[in-house]
Amino acid sequence: MKKMVCLLTLAATLVSTSMSALAAPQPSSFSDVPAKHWAYDAVAQLAKSGIVTGYDEGTFRGDRTMTRYEMAQIIANAMTKEDKANAETKALINKLAAEFNSELDKLDAKVNRIDQRVSKVEDKISFSGSDTVRWVKWDKASGSSSHFRDGVTQNNFMLMAAAKVNEDISANFKWYVLRQESFGNPSQTTTSPNSNEGNNLVQGELSVRNFLGQAGVTLTGGRMVQAFGASGFIAALQGIDGVKLGFGNQVKVELGAADFSNPLSNYQKSYADIPAAPAANADYGALYFKDAAWVKASYKLSQATTVQGFGLKNTAGPAVASLYGVGLSTMAMPNLLFRADYVKNTEFDQYNTNVQYRLSYRGAVMNQPGSWGMHLDYGKAFARASLGWGDYNATALFPKAGIESWDVTFENTLAKNVMLKLARSFDSKNPVTGAKSVFGEWSRAQIEFLF
């Protein structure tokens, strides 16, 4: 297929430049086609039938002779349109191809060189993207209906580009368009959760493998994504500005430092109260801080089980975050994956932990239509140990900060690169007071497109 595209491109170029090419001196290695050669009439017939276009019919009538290479170019053009030819015309094309076989072989070598150049470009840069459309509805707790909307519709469009500078250096770019519109209780304009209306986020990072000639050492810097935890629910922070260094073979280690306050990340904010800790009994609260440093490590115990840990501390202003966490991911049995995280913030004496569990059966795969999976989640996250909302760009379909709840998710790949997810929360409550969450229970439906 790629060769046919290259051949078509070459043929189009030949047609568009034919008149100047015909007037230019030709390589001496190609002899002229004699003026009375039957090929001129044959090509004129192809032009008359529309198989060859862009040439004056007189070109093939002996107004001037052509080199065999020029004739091969015309035949190559005709060969790309054989599907439009009738049986008689196809036979004529085949006869011409047999007559100018050696010249076509040389032309094919040229096409192969173009093919190689195309492959090199494809190897250096690639594009992909996704679009997620969501509908979220919550059953508000008693007495909260005057404060919050009934739900939101969300659209998360992402375009990605990956460029390879050389074998060790690569650049990755992401462009997010995050849009959200609320429904119900229209008088409320600022208090709906997860509010992020019409925001754009551009993210770009540069990665250097084998940094300073050290095998297995990777340096990454720029505006990037940073994840913590095994479950996917502790944090998946978008748009932080920083640098990180990864190394290790059996034990993989990462050291990093960054500014977490990019307001478009939808997790942290750059307001005057950074850094700040939420009230102990905050409902859907989370830590806010600007600069922080961290260390991560993971170790694969077996093909089925990986353990990991991390430590993170804010490095500017009042100390609000001195977190450490441990996580586990294990394939307990075929098609059954269990993940767990425990996080503690040692800056506080109580209400300072975050526990997340996820049990997954099977799992939908984007390129496998008909594949499906189910997930059962439990989390108890005190606000003072929560790194972020955990909803808009993270694995979680529901908030995982300042809440205790059970969640169930069903997912199914409807067609290749099209996935449906349906989810519902249960027994959502404030982890300190035990009172029903201000938003009550959540229902969610989303469809994801990958391209």
C-alpha positions in Angstrom: 0.0 0.0 0.0 2.8 2.4 0.9 4.6 1.7 -2.4 1.4 2.4 -4.3 1.0 5.8 -2.5 4.6 6.6 -3.4 4.0 5.5 -7.0 1.0 7.7 -7.2 2.9 10.7 -5.7 5.7 10.2 -8.2 3.3 9.9 -11.1 1.5 13.1 -10.1 4.8 14.9 -9.9 5.8 13.6 -13.3 2.5 14.8 -14.8 2.7 18.2 -13.2 6.2 18.8 -14.4 6.0 17.0 -17.7 6.3 19.9 -20.1 9.4 21.3 -18.5 10.8 17.8 -18.1 10.3 17.0 -21.8 12.2 20.1 -22.8 15.1 19.4 -20.4 18.2 17.4 -21.5 17.8 13.7 -20.7 20.3 11.3 -19.3 22.5 9.9 -22.0 22.1 6.4 -20.6 18.5 6.2 -22.0 18.1 5.9 -25.8 15.4 7.5 -27.8 12.2 5.6 -28.7 12.2 5.6 -32.6 9.7 8.1 -34.1 7.7 5.3 -35.8 7.6 3.0 -32.7 4.2 1.5 -32.0 4.4 2.8 -28.3 3.6 6.4 -29.4 0.2 5.3 -30.9 -0.4 3.1 -27.8 0.1 5.9 -25.3 -1.9 8.2 -27.4 -4.7 5.7 -27.2 -4.4 5.6 -23.4 -4.5 9.4 -23.3 -7.7 9.4 -25.5 -9.3 6.9 -23.0 -8.4 9.1 -20.1 -5.9 6.7 -18.5 -3.0 9.1 -19.2 -3.8 12.8 -18.6 -1.9 16.1 -18.7 -0.3 15.5 -22.0 -1.1 17.0 -25.4 -2.0 14.1 -27.8 0.6 15.5 -30.2 3.3 14.5 -27.7 2.8 10.9 -28.7 2.3 11.5 -32.5 6.0 12.0 -33.4 6.2 15.8 -32.9 9.4 14.9 -31.1 10.9 11.6 -30.0 11.1 10.6 -26.3 13.6 8.7 -24.3 12.7 5.2 -23.1 12.9 6.6 -19.5 10.3 9.3 -20.4 8.1 6.6 -21.9 8.5 4.4 -18.8 7.3 7.3 -16.6 4.1 7.6 -18.7 3.5 3.9 -18.5 4.1 4.0 -14.7 1.4 6.7 -14.5 -1.0 4.5 -16.5 -0.3 1.4 -14.3 -1.6 3.3 -11.3 -5.0 3.6 -13.0 -5.4 0.1 -14.3 -8.5 -0.4 -12.1 -10.3 2.2 -14.3 -9.4 0.5 -17.6 -11.4 -2.0 -19.6 -9.9 -5.4 -20.7 -8.6 -4.0 -24.0 -6.8 -1.1 -22.3 -5.4 -3.3 -19.6 -3.9 -5.5 -22.3 -2.3 -2.5 -23.9 -0.8 -1.3 -20.6 0.6 -4.8 -20.0 2.1 -4.8 -23.5 3.8 -1.4 -22.9 5.0 -2.6 -19.5 6.6 -5.7 -21.1 8.3 -3.5 -23.8 9.8 -1.1 -21.3 10.4 -3.5 -18.4 14.0 -2.6 -17.7 13.2 1.1 -17.5 10.3 0.4 -15.2 12.6 -1.5 -13.0 14.9 1.5 -12.7 11.8 3.7 -12.0 10.7 1.1 -9.3 14.1 1.5 -7.6 13.4 5.3 -7.5 10.0 4.6 -5.9 11.7 2.4 -3.3 14.1 5.2 -2.4 11.0 7.5 -1.9 9.4 4.7 0.1 12.4 4.6 2.4 12.3 8.4 2.8 8.6 8.2 3.7 9.4 5.4 6.2 12.1 7.5 7.8 9.6 10.4 8.3 7.0 8.0 9.8 9.7 6.7 12.1 10.5 10.2 13.3 7.0 11.6 13.9 3.6 10.2 14.6 0.2 11.6 15.5 -2.7 10.2 17.5 -5.6 11.6 19.4 -8.7 10.8 21.5 -12.1 12.3 22.3 -14.1 11.5 25.4 -17.7 12.5 25.8 -19.2 12.2 29.3 -22.5 12.6 31.1 -22.4 12.9 34.9 -25.4 13.0 37.2 -25.3 13.1 41.0 -28.1 12.5 43.5 -27.6 15.5 45.9 -27.8 15.0 49.6 -30.7 16.4 51.5 -30.6 20.2 51.9 -27.9 20.7 49.2 -30.1 21.2 46.2 -29.8 25.0 46.4 -26.0 24.9 46.2 -25.1 22.7 43.4 -26.2 21.8 39.9 -27.7 18.5 39.0 -24.9 17.3 36.8 -22.5 18.1 33.9 -21.7 17.1 30.4 -18.0 17.0 29.5 -15.9 16.8 26.4 -12.2 16.0 26.6 -10.4 16.2 23.3 -6.7 15.4 23.1 -4.3 15.6 20.1 -0.8 14.0 20.6 2.4 14.1 18.6 5.5 12.2 19.2 8.8 13.2 17.5 12.0 11.2 17.4 15.1 13.3 17.2 17.5 10.4 17.3 17.7 7.0 18.9 18.0 8.5 22.4 16.1 11.8 22.2 12.4 12.2 21.7 9.7 14.9 22.2 6.1 14.4 23.1 3.3 17.0 22.8 -0.3 17.0 23.9 -3.0 19.5 23.3 -6.1 19.2 25.5 -9.4 20.9 25.0 -11.5 20.5 28.1 -15.1 21.6 28.0 -17.8 21.2 30.6 -21.4 22.4 30.7 -23.7 22.0 33.7 -27.4 21.1 33.6 -30.1 21.7 36.2 -30.3 24.5 38.8 -29.0 27.1 36.3 -28.8 29.9 38.9 -25.6 28.4 40.2 -22.6 29.4 38.1 -19.5 28.8 40.2 -20.1 26.0 42.6 -20.5 22.9 40.4 -17.8 20.4 41.1 -15.1 19.8 38.5 -15.8 23.1 36.8 -13.6 23.6 33.9 -15.4 25.4 31.0 -13.6 25.8 27.7 -10.0 25.3 29.1 -7.1 24.5 26.9 -3.8 22.9 28.0 -0.7 22.5 25.9 1.8 20.0 27.3 5.3 19.2 25.9 8.2 17.2 27.2 11.6 16.2 26.1 13.1 12.8 27.0 16.7 11.8 26.8 17.6 8.1 27.2 21.0 7.0 28.2 21.6 10.4 29.7 25.3 11.4 29.9 26.1 8.1 28.3 24.7 6.1 31.2 22.7 3.1 30.0 19.2 2.9 31.4 19.2 6.5 32.7 16.4 8.8 31.3 16.0 12.5 31.8 12.6 14.1 31.1 11.7 17.8 31.4 9.1 20.2 30.4 5.3 20.5 31.0 4.4 16.9 31.7 2.0 14.4 33.4 3.0 12.9 36.7 1.3 9.8 38.2 1.5 8.4 41.7 0.1 5.1 43.0 -0.7 1.6 41.7 -4.5 2.0 41.5 -4.5 5.1 39.3 -6.5 6.9 41.9 -3.9 8.6 44.0 -2.9 11.2 41.3 -2.5 11.6 37.6 -1.6 15.2 37.4 -1.5 17.0 34.0 0.4 20.1 33.0 3.0 20.3 35.8 6.3 22.0 35.0 9.3 20.2 36.1 12.1 17.6 35.5 12.6 14.0 36.5 15.3 11.4 36.3 14.6 7.7 35.9 17.1 4.9 36.4 17.5 1.3 37.5 16.9 -2.2 36.2 15.3 -4.5 38.7 14.4 -1.7 41.0 13.2 1.3 38.9 13.7 4.6 40.6 12.5 8.1 39.7 13.6 11.4 41.2 11.7 14.6 40.3 10.8 18.2 41.2 8.1 20.4 39.7 5.7 23.3 40.0 2.3 21.7 40.6 0.3 24.9 40.5 -0.7 25.1 36.8 -4.4 26.0 37.2 -5.4 24.3 33.9 -4.3 21.0 35.3 -7.7 20.8 37.0 -6.0 19.5 40.1 -4.0 22.3 41.7 -4.5 26.1 41.7 -2.2 29.1 41.7 -4.2 31.2 44.1 -2.9 33.3 47.0 -3.6 30.6 49.5 -1.0 28.2 48.1 0.2 26.2 49.9 -2.9 25.3 52.0 -4.4 22.2 53.6 -8.2 21.7 53.7 -10.2 21.4 56.8 -10.0 18.0 58.5 -13.7 17.3 57.7 -13.6 18.8 54.1 -16.0 17.2 51.7 -14.2 16.6 48.4 -11.2 18.6 49.6 -7.6 18.2 48.5 -4.1 19.5 49.3 -2.9 22.6 47.4 0.8 23.4 47.0 3.1 24.9 44.4 6.6 23.5 44.4 7.3 19.9 45.4 10.0 17.1 45.1 9.4 13.4 45.0 11.0 10.0 44.7 9.4 6.9 43.3 10.5 3.2 43.2 9.0 0.0 41.9 10.0 -3.6 41.9 8.6 -6.6 40.0 8.3 -9.5 42.4 7.1 -11.8 39.7 5.5 -11.7 36.3 2.1 -11.2 38.0 3.0 -8.9 40.9 4.7 -5.4 41.2 5.2 -3.4 44.4 5.9 0.3 44.5 6.3 3.3 46.8 6.7 7.0 46.7 7.5 10.0 48.8 6.5 13.6 48.1 7.1 16.9 50.0 6.2 20.5 49.1 9.3 22.6 49.1 8.1 26.2 49.3 5.9 27.9 51.9 4.3 26.3 54.9 4.7 22.5 55.0 1.3 20.9 54.1 2.5 17.8 52.3 4.9 15.2 53.5 3.4 12.2 51.9 4.6 8.6 51.5 2.7 5.8 49.8 3.0 2.1 49.0 1.2 0.3 46.3 0.6 -3.2 45.0 -0.6 -4.6 41.6 -1.1 -8.3 41.2 -2.8 -10.6 38.8 -4.4 -12.8 41.4 -5.7 -15.3 38.8 -6.3 -15.2 35.1 -8.6 -12.2 34.2 -8.6 -11.0 37.8 -6.3 -8.0 38.7 -6.1 -6.5 42.1 -4.5 -3.1 42.9 -4.2 -1.2 46.1 -2.6 2.0 47.5 -2.0 3.3 51.0 -0.9 7.0 51.4 -0.2 8.9 54.6 0.6 12.6 55.2 2.9 13.0 58.2 2.3 16.7 58.5 -0.9 15.9 60.3 -1.7 13.7 63.3 -5.2 12.6 62.3 -7.4 12.3 59.2 -4.2 12.0 57.2 -4.6 8.7 55.2 -5.8 7.7 51.7 -6.6 4.1 50.9 -7.7 2.9 47.5 -8.6 -0.6 46.2 -9.6 -1.8 42.8 -10.6 -5.3 41.7 -10.8 -5.7 37.9 -12.3 -8.6 36.0 -11.2 -9.0 32.4 -11.0 -5.5 30.7 -12.1 -3.8 27.5 -9.3 -3.3 24.9 -9.6 -0.4 22.4 -8.6 -2.4 19.4 -10.6 -5.6 20.3 -14.3 -5.1 19.5 -16.6 -7.0 21.8 -14.0 -7.1 24.7 -15.4 -6.0 28.1 -14.5 -5.7 31.7 -15.9 -4.8 35.2 -14.3 -3.0 38.1 -15.2 -2.7 41.7 -13.5 0.1 43.7 -13.4 1.1 47.3 -11.7 4.3 48.6 -11.4 6.2 51.8 -9.5 9.4 51.2 -9.2 12.1 53.8 -8.8 15.5 52.2 -5.4 16.1 54.0 -4.0 13.0 52.2 -5.5 13.7 48.7 -3.4 15.0 45.9 -6.2 16.0 43.6 -9.7 15.6 42.4 -8.9 12.5 40.5 -11.6 12.7 37.9 -11.1 14.8 34.7 -7.9 13.2 33.4 -7.2 10.3 35.8 -8.2 6.7 35.8 -11.1 7.4 38.2 -14.5 8.0 36.8 -15.5 9.6 40.2 -13.7 12.0 42.6 -11.2 10.3 44.9 -10.4 13.2 47.2 -12.0 13.8 50.6 -14.6 11.0 50.2 -15.3 7.4 51.2 -17.3 5.4 48.6 -17.8 2.3 46.6 -17.8 2.4 42.8 -18.8 -0.1 40.1 -17.8 0.3 36.4 -18.7 -1.7 33.3 -16.8 -1.1 30.0 -17.3 -2.5 26.6 -15.5 -2.0 23.2 -18.4 -1.3 20.9 -16.2 -1.1 17.7 -12.5 -0.8 17.0 -11.2 2.3 19.0 -14.7 3.0 20.4 -15.3 2.2 24.1 -18.4 2.7 26.3 -18.1 3.0 30.1 -21.0 3.0 32.6 -20.4 3.6 36.3 -22.2 4.2 39.6 -21.1 5.1 43.1 -22.6 3.7 46.3 -22.6 4.8 49.9 -20.7 8.0 49.2 -20.0 9.9 52.5 -17.7 12.3 54.2 -14.8 10.1 55.6 -14.7 12.2 58.9 -18.3 12.8 59.8 -19.8 9.7 58.1 -22.6 12.0 56.7 -23.8 11.5 53.2 -21.7 13.3 50.7 -22.9 16.7 49.7 -23.3 15.4 46.1 -24.8 12.1 47.1 -24.3 9.3 44.6 -22.8 9.7 41.2 -23.9 8.1 37.9 -21.8 8.3 34.8 -21.8 7.3 31.2 -18.9 8.0 28.8 -17.8 7.1 25.3 -14.2 7.2 24.2 -12.9 7.5 20.7 -9.3 6.8 19.7 -7.7 7.8 16.4 
